[in-house]
């Protein structure tokens, strides 16, 4: 295994990571995931009894 082979593997891995991040950015998947997560969290906390007294 030569140095050139190791560099080529690192470049391929970085290109794959870059492609995945671009797809996430282009399709706005991070915001869609956070919207789903907020809905889930709100369901949990809306059922809790509050103890706030004004």
C-alpha positions in Angstrom: 0.0 0.0 0.0 1.7 3.1 -1.2 1.4 6.7 -0.1 -0.5 7.6 -3.3 -3.1 4.9 -2.5 -3.7 6.3 1.0 -4.0 9.8 -0.3 -6.5 8.6 -2.9 -8.6 6.9 -0.2 -8.6 10.0 1.9 -9.7 12.1 -1.1 -12.5 9.7 -1.9 -13.7 9.8 1.7 -13.7 13.6 1.7 -15.6 13.8 -1.6 -18.2 11.4 -0.2 -18.6 13.5 2.9 -18.9 16.7 0.8 -21.5 15.1 -1.4 -23.6 14.0 1.6 -23.4 17.4 3.2 -24.4 19.1 -0.1 -27.5 16.8 -0.4 -28.5 17.6 3.2 -28.1 21.4 2.5 -29.8 21.3 -0.9 -32.8 19.4 0.2 -33.0 21.3 3.5 -33.0 18.0 5.5 -31.5 19.5 8.6 -34.5 21.9 9.1 -36.9 19.1 8.3 -35.3 16.9 10.9 -35.4 19.7 13.5 -39.1 20.4 12.7 -39.9 16.8 13.3 -37.9 16.8 16.6 -39.6 20.0 17.9 -43.0 18.4 17.2 -41.9 15.4 19.2 -40.5 17.5 22.1 -43.6 19.7 22.2 -45.9 16.6 22.4 -43.9 15.4 25.5 -43.8 18.8 27.2 -47.4 19.8 26.4 -48.6 16.8 28.5 -46.6 17.8 31.5 -48.4 19.7 34.3 -47.1 23.2 34.8 -46.5 24.7 38.2 -46.2 28.4 37.1 -48.2 30.7 39.2 -48.4 34.4 38.5 
